[in-house]
Amino acid sequence: MGLIAAGGFSYFVYQAVFAPNTNFEESTKTIYIPSGAVYSDVAKQIKPLVKDFYSFNKLAEKKGYTTNVKAGRYILKKGLNSNELVNALRVNNVPVQLTFNNQDRLENLAGRIAQQIETDSIALVKVFKDSVFLAENGFDNATALAMYIPNKYEFFWNTSAEGFRSRMLKEYKKFWNEKRLAKAKTLELTPNEVTVIASIVQKETAKVDERPRVAGVYMNRYKDGWKLEADPTVIYAIKKHTGDWERVIKRVLYKDLELESPYNTYQNITLPPGPIAMPDISAIDAVLNYEKHDYYFFVADVENFGYHKFAKTLAQHNQNKVNYVKWLKKKGIKR
């Protein structure tokens, strides 16, 4: 009789600890445990995912998990037993692959990041604009966007706003290595100034292979003391002036060129005070390695969409511009 009882107890232990205890058909289930969560919060998520919550709960108590919940993103595989499930929740916080690019403002960046990790956009904007942090690291409100290098990064889902910012500062310093800094110095530009020009290049062309040539145009104008006269800076100035960041402007009008703004490169010979967008790495490197040529003008090529026609003189440029204006009129693009 004792042997039968012992055998029954062993079977119970096996069933409670080592038998598969998942209750979903998918290969995996992902749960997110927020910062500050307690065991009851986790239990609500786990109950629908296990066949025997009683066994899971008892084992969680025995292994001390009920008083030591850890925030994060956890992936539970189909067929795990209670022991494996508890262990996964104790130590297997799985990072997310976080990506961002082409954000025009810190607010847009914050919104994009908040979609991928726990922290919210309000907290992110607050730390992004922290004046003490910016001053200590060579930025201000106008240049703050330059610190965030577009790429794919691995983050824990429960990373705080401060944690995200700290990591991005490290990535910024890693990106601006000795080689890139030396190239910027040769151009007599700071990293922030390179980023400003790169942001204009980014907005002018989506063609990566054309960016060094476009960058060359702006570097020629900048070095020779010309106004950059870049339409994207006017568009940015209009949006900033009106506060309407969702406005779509397909065509810059002559009256727009009169807008007084430090971002209007038709009015100012100096560079804008900060980037007008978040440039890709390809745009930044296009400025650092700009194509050496004698072009000072360019206009959209209506025969090769996405690319531009370049000119060395204003007369050549005006001739190229004729076809572009005709195309705009034909398409009925007035604004």
N, C-alpha and C positions, 0 to 999 in steps of 0.2 A: 504493500500500500504506500509506504514511504517513497519507494522508487517511482511509483506512478505520480505522486504529488510533486516530486522533484522534477520529473520529466515535464509535467504540466507547467510548472513555474518557468522552466527553461524555455519552453515553447512560447510562453507569454513574453518573456524577456526578448526572445528573438523577434517576435512579432512587433513588439513595442519599439525596439531599437534598430533592428537590421532589415526588417521586411520593407519593400518599397512602400512609400507613403505619400505619393503625389496623386492629385485628383484632377489632372488636366491632360488634354490630348495633344497640345502643342509640344514641340521638343523642349521649349524653355518658357518660363514666365519671369518677367522682370518686375521687381517691386522697388519702390523708392521710399526710404525711411527718412523723414525730414529731421533737421536738427532740433533737439529738444524733445523728440518723441520718447514715449515710455512703452513698456512692454504691451500694454493694452492696445496701443495704436498699431503695433506690429501684429498682434493677434487678430485684429479685424481684417488685415490683409491676408494673413496666413490661413485662416479658417476655411475659406472657399477652395484653397489650393491643396489641402491635405485630406486624406481619407479618414485618418484617426487623429483628431486634434488633441484628444486626451493624452495619448502617448507622446505626441510632440511636446505638449505643454509640460508634462512631468519631466521629460528629458531636458527641456530648456531650463527648468527650475534646478535640476540636479547639476547642470553644467554652469550655472551662474549667469545665464544669459538674461533672465527676466529682470535682473537688477543692473545689467551692463549693456543696454541697447546702444548700438552705434549707428549713426546716420550714414546714409549712402545709397548707392545703387547696387542691387543684388540680383543676380541671375540664378534662378532655380531650374535645374534640369529635371526633365521627366524621369521618374523611376528612382529618385533619391530616397533614402530611408530617413527616419527621423534624426538619427545621429548626423548624417551628412547635411541635412537641412539646417540644423542648429549650427553646425560648424561653418556652413556657408554664410550664415547671417552674422557669425562672430568675426570672421577674418577675411571674407572675400568681397570687399567693396570694389566693384568693377568700374574702372574709369570710363568716361565718355570721350568720344572723338569730337572735340569742339572746333568749329570752323567759323570764320567770318571774313568778309572782304567787301570792298566798294561801299562802305558806309559813309555818308556825307557829313554826319554830325555825331557827337558823342551820344546824343539821345538815341539815334538809330543803332549805334553800336550796342548800347545798353539793352535795347529791346531785343536785338539779335542774340546776345549772350544769355539773357534771362530766359529765352526759349530752350536753352540747352543745359543750364545748371540751376541749382535750387534758388540762388539769390535773385531778388527782383530788380527790375530796371530802375526803380527809385533809389535803391541803395547803391547801385552801380553808378548812376549819374552823380550822386553825392560824392563818392570817392574819386571819380574821374575829375571832378572840378575842385577838389580840395586844394585851395590856394597854397597852403603850407607845403604839401607834397609836391605840387608843381614847381614851386620856387626852389625847393631843395634839389630838384632833379633837372633843372634847366628848361622848364616849360612854363607856359602861361595858358590862360583860357583859349587863346587863339591857336596855339601850337599843340595843345594837349593831344589832339587826335593823332599826331605824328608818332606818339609813343607806341601805338598799337599796330604791329606788323601783321598784315593779313596772312594767314596760314592755317594749317590743321594742327591742333594741339591736343594733348591728352590731359584731361582734368578729372578729378573726382567730382561727382555730381554735387556733393554737399560743400563745394568750395565757396567761401564767403566772398563778398565784394572786394574786401581788402586783399584777400588771398589771390583773387584773379588779377587785381592791379599789380600786386607785388611780382607775380609770375610774369606778367607782360613787360614790366620794367627789366627783368632779367633777360627776357627774349629780345628786347630792344637793344640792350647792351651787347648781347651775343651777335645780333644781326650787324650792328655797327662795329665790326671787327677792325683790326689795324689796317687791313687792305682797303676796306671801304672808306675809312676815315682818311687814309692817305690820298685816295682819289678825290674826295671832297675838298681836302686842303689844297690839292693841286688846282682845283677849279676855283679856289678862293671862296668856297661856300661852306656853311655849317651844315650838319646833318638836317636840321630843321629847314634850312633854305633849299636843300636838295629835295626834301619831301614836298615843299611848296611847289616847286617847278614840276616835280613828278606828278603831283595831283592835277596840274593843268594838262600835262601830257596824257594822263589817264583819261581825262574827260574828252580830250580831242580825238583820240583814236582807240578803238577796241582791238586793233590789230597789233599784236605783240611784235611782229616783225617790222612794223612801221614806226614803233615808238622811238628807237634811237635816232631816226631821221627827224621826227617831229621835235624831239628833245634838242637836236642840233640847231633847228631854227630858233628856238627860244634861247639857247645858249649864245648863238650869234648875236641876237638882238640885245640880250642882257650884257654881254661883254662889250658891245659897241655903244652902250648907253642909250639904246632905243627903248621906247615903251613896248611891252610885250604884246599889247593889243590882242588879248586872248578872249574870245567870246564866252567861254565857260566862266571866266571870272566875272563878267557882267551878269550872267544868269545867276550866279551865286550872290552877287551884290543885290540884285533885285529881290531874290527870295529872302535874304537877310533883312533888307530894308522893309519889306512888306510883312515879314513873319509868316508868309505862306510857303512853307517848305514842300508842299505837295503839288505846287503849281508846275505844269508842264510848259516849257518854253522851247519851241522848236526853231525859232528864228529870232535873232537879235536885230532890233530896229535901230536906226540912227539916233532916235530920241533917247534910247536906252543908254547910249554911250555917254550921255551928259550927266548920268547919275553920279552924285558925289559920294564916293565910298572908298575906303582904303583898299578894297578888293577890286575896284574897277581899274584894270590895267590899260584902259584907253585914256584914263585921266592921270594916272600916277606912273612915274618912271621906276619907282621902287617896287620890290616884290610885295605881294599881298602879305599881311601880317601872319597868316597861317594857311595851312592847306585848305583847298576848297572841296576836298574829298579825300577819302582814304586810298592812296595809290597802292597798286599791287607791287610786289617785289620786282616784277619785270619793268615797271615804270620807273622805280627808283634806280635800278641798275641801268636803265636806258639813259638816264641823266648822267650818271657817273661814267658811262661809257658811250656818250653821245657820238653820233656820226659826224665826222668832220666834212663839211661841205660849205658852199657859198650861198645856200638858200636862206632867204629872210621872210618868205611868204608861203602860204599854202591855202588851198581851198578844196572842198570836197570834190572828189572825182565822180561825176555822175555816170561815167561809163564803166567804172570799176568800184562799185559801192563798198563802202567801208574804208576805202583808201583815199588818198589826197593827191592833188597835183601841186607840185612845188615850183617856186619861181625865185630867181635871183634879183629881179628888179620889180619895181611897182608896175611898170608898163606890162611886163609879162604876167604879173599877178592879175591885173585888171582884165587882161584878155581871157585868162582862165576863169575869172569870176563871171564873165558874161554868160557862159554856158550854165554855170551853177544858178544864177539868178533866173535864167529862162526856165530851168528845171523846177525851181521853187514856184514860179508863177503857174507853170503847167500843172503842178500838183496842188495848187491852191493853198499853199502854206504861207499864211500871212503873219502867223505869230508862233 
